[in-house]
Amino acid sequence: MEILVTTNPGIEDLVEEELWEIFGKCIERIEYKKNRGRLVFSIDDCTKYIAERIYTMTMIHRAGILVAQGKVDKAKDGLNDVFNTIYSSDIYGYVTPYMKFAIRAERIGRNHEYTSIDIARVAGDAVIEAVEKKYGMRPKVDLDYPNIVIHVDVVEDNLYVYIAFTGDISMHRRGYRIYDHPAALKPTLAAAMIRLSRAVDGEIIMDSMCGGGTIPIEAALTFENTRQICMDINPVHIKGAEINAIAANVRNRIEFIVGDASKIHEYVKTSIDRIISNPPYGIRVGNPRAIRELYKRFIINVPKVLSENATITLITTEHKVIEETITNEGSPLVKIHERIVSHGNLWPKIMVLRVEKP
């Protein structure tokens, strides 16, 4: 059986790691292309456990049975590719005349001469005609209360048709997000950053610019014995983060501080093992010049609160400011990892820094 999982573009390799950890020897192969946000894997003898195990994953959005895949033209003729791929598949094995179905289409990429609505319309026609050919009757379309939802994703020139068993709502929409920060980080990206930070259970993890608390909450849900510190200069965000932590049932494992990250050493009197943070970019929220000054002061002062093997993991569009500050200020920090990821309509970098030992 082939399964498709979707994720945030830029963290596909981390999702592959998680798949191997969860499914192990059941996996026959995993295929994906970098920055496409789609992974296809084949499994053999673990069929009955798929849904249960998928729901334990922290970095995926959706997962489902892959019905068909292929190449599509970006020109208008690409709609014929969509129709033919679905019509020639065994979609009739999942949709019968006695079921109501819906198409959820997504188009990702540039220069397509058709929209997601066009894809949904053509895909729906292909399903109806394929089922009618097989059974002699047409299935009904119900966009609001379908018996089965068929996802049709066109990612650049790749087509994926799958039936999700993770529901119609993306798994990145965690139920604890009561307070919604205006520049909130997707929990799937937060989970990826925690993995990249090399954090292990029992350490002290801090988000020095925590916003709505997504990173500390994800860390608390990941580890049993870590101590989380959630700090933000805005008391409104701290209160919101606390509300979210209550909703996630991890409030008693997170310390909340109203404080300025540029003066982090004045608020933290213990050694921090991992700092993982989504600082403001100055694009959606904040003044760009003030944001850059915040970054500089933070990079200068943060080594004062780090333990011996600590790492700092940041997601930001201001990576040049960080690198320039490290160089110009003679900082002991060194960059050990970076990658570009998708965050909304932005492509920031995740950077991992550590203190260079003399």
C-alpha positions in Angstrom: 0.0 0.0 0.0 1.2 3.5 -0.8 0.6 6.3 1.6 1.0 10.0 1.0 1.8 12.4 3.8 1.9 16.2 3.4 4.1 18.5 5.5 5.6 22.0 5.5 8.0 22.4 2.6 11.6 22.3 3.8 11.3 19.7 6.5 10.6 16.6 4.4 13.8 14.9 5.6 12.7 15.3 9.2 9.4 13.8 8.4 11.2 10.9 6.8 13.1 10.4 10.1 9.8 10.4 12.0 8.3 7.9 9.6 11.2 5.4 10.1 10.9 5.9 13.9 7.2 5.1 13.9 6.8 2.5 11.2 10.3 1.0 11.2 10.7 -2.2 9.2 7.1 -2.0 7.9 8.4 0.6 5.4 9.5 -0.6 2.0 10.5 2.7 0.5 10.1 6.5 1.0 10.2 9.0 -1.9 10.0 12.8 -1.8 11.4 15.9 -3.5 12.9 18.7 -1.4 10.6 21.7 -0.7 7.5 20.0 -2.3 5.9 19.1 1.1 4.8 15.6 -0.1 6.3 12.2 0.8 5.1 8.9 -0.6 6.0 5.7 1.3 5.1 2.0 0.8 4.3 -0.3 3.7 3.7 -4.1 3.8 2.4 -5.8 6.9 1.3 -2.9 9.1 -1.8 -1.9 7.3 -4.2 -2.1 10.3 -2.0 0.2 12.4 -1.5 3.0 9.9 -4.1 5.5 11.2 -3.2 4.9 14.8 0.5 5.5 14.2 0.0 8.4 11.8 -1.9 10.3 14.5 1.2 10.2 16.7 3.3 12.1 14.2 4.1 15.7 15.0 5.3 17.2 11.7 2.7 16.3 9.1 -0.5 18.0 7.9 -2.4 15.2 6.3 -2.0 11.5 5.4 -4.0 9.2 3.2 -4.1 6.3 0.7 -2.4 7.3 -2.5 -4.9 6.5 -5.3 -3.0 7.9 -8.2 -0.1 10.2 -9.1 1.5 11.5 -12.3 2.8 14.5 -14.2 0.7 17.4 -15.3 1.4 20.2 -17.7 1.2 23.7 -16.3 -0.6 24.9 -19.5 -4.3 24.5 -19.8 -3.9 21.0 -21.2 -2.7 20.0 -17.7 -6.4 19.7 -16.8 -6.6 16.8 -19.3 -3.7 15.2 -17.4 -5.7 15.5 -14.2 -8.8 14.0 -15.7 -7.0 11.1 -17.4 -4.9 10.2 -14.4 -8.0 10.0 -12.1 -10.2 8.3 -14.7 -7.7 5.5 -15.4 -7.1 4.9 -11.7 -9.0 2.5 -9.5 -10.9 5.4 -7.8 -14.0 3.3 -8.2 -12.7 1.0 -5.6 -13.1 3.8 -3.0 -16.2 5.6 -4.4 -19.4 3.8 -5.3 -22.7 5.1 -6.6 -24.2 4.9 -3.1 -21.7 7.3 -1.6 -21.5 11.1 -1.6 -18.0 12.5 -2.3 -16.2 15.8 -2.4 -13.0 17.0 -4.0 -10.5 19.2 -2.1 -8.1 20.6 -4.6 -4.9 22.5 -4.0 -2.5 24.0 -6.5 1.0 24.9 -5.4 3.6 26.6 -7.7 3.9 29.2 -10.4 2.7 29.7 -14.0 -0.2 27.3 -13.9 -2.9 28.3 -16.5 -5.6 26.9 -14.3 -6.9 27.4 -10.7 -7.6 25.0 -7.8 -11.3 25.4 -8.7 -10.6 24.2 -12.2 -8.7 21.2 -10.8 -11.6 20.3 -8.5 -14.2 20.6 -11.3 -12.2 18.3 -13.7 -11.3 15.8 -11.0 -14.9 15.6 -9.9 -16.0 14.9 -13.5 -13.3 12.2 -13.8 -14.5 10.5 -10.6 -18.1 10.5 -11.7 -17.3 9.1 -15.2 -15.0 6.4 -13.8 -17.6 5.2 -11.3 -20.4 5.3 -13.8 -18.3 3.3 -16.2 -17.7 0.6 -13.5 -21.2 0.5 -11.9 -23.5 2.0 -14.5 -24.6 4.6 -11.9 -23.3 8.0 -11.0 -22.2 9.0 -7.5 -23.4 12.2 -5.9 -21.3 15.2 -5.0 -21.7 16.7 -1.5 -19.2 19.4 -0.6 -20.5 19.9 2.9 -21.3 16.4 4.2 -19.5 13.8 2.0 -19.0 10.2 2.9 -15.5 10.4 1.4 -13.1 13.2 0.6 -10.7 13.0 -2.3 -7.7 15.3 -2.2 -6.2 16.3 -5.5 -2.9 18.2 -5.1 -1.0 19.7 -8.0 2.5 20.7 -6.8 4.4 22.3 -9.7 4.2 19.6 -12.3 3.3 16.7 -10.0 -0.2 15.4 -9.4 -1.2 13.5 -6.2 -4.6 12.0 -5.7 -5.3 10.6 -2.2 -8.0 9.8 0.3 -7.1 11.3 3.6 -7.7 9.3 6.8 -6.5 12.2 9.0 -9.7 14.1 8.5 -10.7 17.2 6.5 -8.7 19.5 8.8 -4.9 19.7 8.7 -3.2 18.1 11.7 -1.1 21.2 12.2 -4.2 22.9 13.6 -3.7 21.7 17.2 -6.7 21.9 19.5 -4.9 23.9 22.1 -4.6 27.1 20.0 -7.1 29.2 21.9 -5.1 32.4 21.8 -3.9 33.0 18.2 -0.8 35.2 18.0 -0.8 37.5 15.0 2.5 35.9 13.7 2.0 32.4 15.1 4.3 29.6 14.1 2.8 26.4 12.8 3.1 23.6 15.4 4.6 21.3 12.7 7.5 23.8 12.2 7.8 24.1 16.0 8.2 20.3 16.2 10.8 20.4 13.4 12.8 23.0 15.3 12.7 21.0 18.5 14.1 18.0 16.5 16.8 20.2 14.9 17.8 21.6 18.3 19.0 18.2 19.4 17.0 18.5 22.6 16.6 15.5 24.8 14.3 14.8 27.7 15.3 16.3 31.0 16.9 19.5 29.6 15.9 23.1 30.1 14.3 24.5 27.0 13.5 28.2 26.6 11.6 30.2 24.0 12.9 33.7 24.6 10.3 35.3 22.3 7.5 32.9 22.8 4.4 34.7 21.4 1.5 32.3 21.9 3.7 29.6 23.4 3.6 27.1 20.5 7.2 26.0 20.9 7.2 25.4 24.7 3.9 23.7 24.4 5.1 21.4 21.7 8.2 20.7 23.7 6.1 19.8 26.8 4.0 17.5 24.7 7.1 15.8 23.3 9.2 15.4 26.5 8.1 14.2 29.9 10.8 15.7 32.1 11.9 18.9 30.4 11.5 22.3 32.0 10.1 24.9 29.7 10.6 28.6 30.0 8.3 30.8 28.0 9.3 34.5 27.8 7.9 37.4 25.9 8.1 41.2 26.3 4.4 41.5 25.7 2.3 40.5 28.8 -0.8 40.0 26.5 1.1 37.3 24.6 2.3 35.7 27.8 -1.3 35.5 29.1 -2.3 34.1 25.7 0.5 31.5 25.9 -0.6 30.5 29.4 -4.2 30.0 28.1 -2.9 27.8 25.3 -0.8 25.8 27.8 -3.9 25.2 29.9 -5.8 24.0 26.9 -2.9 21.6 26.1 -2.8 20.4 29.7 0.8 21.3 30.2 0.5 24.6 32.2 2.3 23.1 35.3 5.4 22.3 33.2 6.0 25.7 31.8 7.4 28.8 33.5 6.1 32.1 32.1 8.2 35.3 32.2 7.4 38.8 30.9 10.8 39.9 29.7 13.0 41.5 27.0 15.0 38.9 25.0 17.6 41.5 24.2 18.4 41.5 27.9 17.9 37.8 28.5 20.7 37.5 31.0 18.8 39.9 33.3 15.8 37.5 33.5 17.4 34.1 33.4 19.6 33.0 36.3 20.0 29.3 35.3 21.9 27.6 32.4 19.7 27.0 29.4 20.3 23.9 27.3 18.2 24.7 24.3 16.8 28.1 23.2 14.2 27.5 20.4 12.4 30.6 19.2 10.4 32.3 16.4 11.5 35.9 16.8 9.6 38.7 15.0 10.5 39.2 11.4 9.5 42.9 11.2 7.4 42.1 8.1 3.9 41.3 9.5 4.5 42.6 13.0 6.9 45.2 14.4 9.4 47.8 13.1 12.2 46.3 10.9 14.9 48.6 12.3 13.9 47.9 15.9 13.7 44.2 15.1 17.3 44.1 13.8 18.5 45.9 16.9 16.7 43.2 19.0 18.5 40.5 17.1 21.9 42.1 17.7 21.4 42.6 21.4 20.0 39.1 21.7 22.9 37.5 19.9 25.4 39.4 22.0 23.8 38.5 25.4 22.5 35.0 24.9 25.8 33.2 25.4 25.7 34.4 29.0 22.8 32.1 29.8 23.8 29.0 27.9 25.0 25.7 29.3 28.1 24.0 27.9 26.5 22.0 25.1 23.6 24.4 24.4 22.2 25.2 21.0 20.1 28.1 19.8 17.5 27.3 17.1 15.8 30.3 15.4 13.5 30.7 12.4 13.9 34.0 10.8 14.1 36.1 7.6 16.8 38.2 9.3 19.6 35.5 9.1 22.0 38.0 7.7 21.7 40.2 10.7 22.5 37.2 12.9 25.5 36.2 10.9 26.9 39.8 10.7 26.5 40.2 14.5 28.3 37.0 15.2 31.2 38.1 13.0 31.3 41.8 13.9 30.9 41.3 17.7 33.3 38.4 18.0 30.6 36.2 19.3 31.4 32.6 20.5 28.4 31.4 18.6 28.9 29.4 15.4 26.3 28.2 12.9 26.1 24.4 12.7 22.9 24.1 10.5 20.6 26.1 8.3 17.7 25.4 6.0 15.0 27.3 4.1 11.4 26.4 4.9 8.0 27.7 4.0 6.1 29.7 6.6 2.9 31.1 5.2 3.9 33.0 2.1 7.4 33.6 3.4 10.6 31.5 3.1 12.6 32.1 6.2 15.6 30.1 7.4 15.9 27.8 10.4 19.3 28.4 11.9 21.0 26.3 14.6 23.8 27.9 16.5 26.1 26.7 19.3 28.9 28.0 21.5 32.3 27.3 20.0 34.5 25.8 22.6 38.0 27.4 23.0 
